């Protein structure tokens, strides 16, 4: 269980970094590793990042549904202060939606692979559909080499395996979310 959780967190950090960059990753990591809600200035201290960058990142993380906050008045000066934390419930929903989107893309790609015949240049690897190859007289548009018919059965097999695994993962997570 521990190794799977660590792997999932690494994937989550990578996912966040792909959307919000390294600052997003660091801000989220601090919140994910905290046992309590944190003020934005506490996050600034823990990350060493610029205050404006941290605040901007917190709002971006909130907009995509990964963190939430509690707004209160500061008793000293009556200004609003925000206590931030990871929104575990929404986080699961957001990640599930992302997985479903990836699953749909994989299914589209599988249909494309199944419904087309491909030709490939043996020299520079240019890959064309039958119609594109026909338009180019079965010659590579880059180097002019004779195109060879490509056997994409391995690509189809890998896509089918990936789709099956991801469908099972999505079903498991939907069950967990609906029972959680």
C-alpha positions in Angstrom: 0.0 0.0 0.0 2.8 2.5 0.9 4.6 2.1 -2.4 1.4 2.5 -4.4 0.5 5.7 -2.5 4.1 7.1 -3.0 3.8 6.3 -6.7 0.4 8.0 -7.0 1.7 11.1 -5.2 4.7 11.3 -7.6 2.2 11.0 -10.5 0.1 13.7 -9.0 3.0 16.1 -8.5 4.1 15.5 -12.1 0.5 16.1 -13.3 0.4 19.4 -11.3 3.8 20.5 -12.6 2.6 19.8 -16.2 -0.2 22.3 -15.6 1.2 24.9 -13.2 5.0 24.4 -13.4 7.5 23.8 -10.6 5.9 26.4 -8.4 2.5 24.6 -8.5 4.3 21.4 -7.7 6.0 22.9 -4.6 3.0 24.7 -3.3 0.8 21.6 -3.6 3.5 19.4 -2.1 3.7 21.6 1.0 -0.1 21.4 1.4 -0.3 17.7 0.8 2.4 17.0 3.4 0.8 19.3 6.0 -1.3 17.9 8.8 -3.2 21.2 9.2 -4.5 24.1 7.2 -1.8 26.6 6.3 -1.8 30.3 5.8 -0.3 31.5 2.5 2.7 33.2 4.4 3.4 29.8 6.0 3.5 28.2 2.5 5.9 31.1 1.4 8.2 30.3 4.3 8.2 26.5 3.7 8.8 26.8 -0.1 11.0 29.9 -0.2 9.0 31.1 -3.2 7.8 34.6 -3.9 4.7 35.6 -2.0 2.8 36.7 -5.2 3.7 33.5 -7.0 2.5 31.4 -4.0 -0.9 33.3 -3.9 -1.4 33.1 -7.7 -0.6 29.4 -7.6 -3.0 28.8 -4.7 -5.8 30.4 -6.6 -4.9 28.3 -9.7 -4.9 25.1 -7.7 -8.3 26.2 -6.3 -9.7 26.9 -9.7 -8.8 23.4 -10.9 -10.3 21.9 -7.8 -7.2 20.6 -6.0 -7.2 22.8 -2.9 -9.7 24.7 -0.8 -9.6 27.5 1.7 -11.3 28.8 4.8 -11.6 32.6 4.9 -11.5 34.3 8.3 -10.9 37.8 9.7 -7.6 38.5 11.3 -8.4 39.5 14.9 -5.4 41.9 14.9 -6.3 44.1 11.8 -9.7 42.7 10.6 -8.3 41.8 7.2 -9.1 38.5 5.6 -6.8 35.6 6.1 -7.0 32.3 4.2 -6.3 28.9 5.6 -5.5 26.5 2.7 -5.6 22.7 2.5 -5.8 19.9 -0.2 -9.4 19.2 -1.1 -9.2 15.4 -1.1 -12.8 14.8 -2.2 -12.6 17.2 -5.2 -9.1 16.0 -5.9 -10.4 12.5 -6.6 -13.1 13.8 -8.9 -10.7 16.0 -10.8 -8.2 13.2 -11.3 -11.0 10.8 -12.3 -12.2 13.3 -15.0 -8.7 13.7 -16.3 -8.3 9.9 -16.6 -11.7 9.7 -18.4 -10.5 12.4 -20.9 -7.2 10.4 -21.5 -9.3 7.2 -22.0 -11.4 9.0 -24.6 -8.3 10.2 -26.4 -6.8 6.7 -26.4 -10.0 5.2 -27.8 -10.0 7.9 -30.6 -6.4 7.0 -31.4 -7.2 3.3 -31.4 -10.0 3.8 -33.9 -7.7 5.9 -36.0 -5.0 3.2 -36.0 -7.6 0.5 -36.8 -9.3 2.4 -39.6 -6.2 3.5 -41.5 -3.4 1.8 -43.4 0.0 3.5 -42.8 3.2 3.9 -44.7 6.5 4.8 -43.3 9.8 6.2 -44.6 12.6 3.7 -43.8 15.1 6.6 -43.7 13.6 9.4 -41.6 10.5 7.7 -40.1 7.8 9.9 -41.6 4.5 8.2 -41.2 1.6 8.7 -43.6 -1.9 7.4 -44.0 -2.7 5.5 -47.2 -4.3 8.6 -48.7 -1.3 10.8 -47.8 1.1 8.2 -49.2 -1.0 8.1 -52.5 -0.9 11.9 -52.8 2.9 11.7 -52.5 3.2 8.7 -55.0 4.3 6.5 -52.1 7.5 8.6 -51.8 8.7 10.3 -48.6 7.8 14.0 -48.7 11.0 14.9 -46.8 13.7 12.8 -48.5 12.0 11.1 -51.5 12.7 7.6 -50.4 10.2 4.8 -51.2 7.6 4.4 -48.5 7.0 1.0 -46.9 3.7 -0.3 -45.6 3.7 -0.3 -41.8 2.4 -3.1 -39.7 0.7 -1.2 -36.8 -0.7 -4.3 -35.1 1.7 -3.8 -32.2 0.5 -0.2 -31.7 -3.1 -1.4 -31.8 -2.3 -4.1 -29.2 -0.5 -1.7 -26.9 -3.4 0.8 -27.1 -6.0 -1.9 -26.4 -4.0 -3.0 -23.3 -3.7 0.6 -22.1 -7.4 1.2 -22.6 -8.3 -2.0 -20.8 -6.1 -1.1 -17.8 -7.3 2.5 -17.7 -11.0 1.4 -17.9 -10.5 -0.9 -15.0 -8.8 1.8 -13.0 -11.6 4.3 -13.7 -14.2 1.7 -12.7 -12.4 1.0 -9.4 -12.1 4.7 -8.7 -15.7 5.4 -9.5 -16.7 2.7 -7.1 -14.5 4.2 -4.4 -15.8 7.7 -4.9 -19.4 6.6 -5.0 -19.0 4.6 -1.8 -16.7 7.1 -0.1 
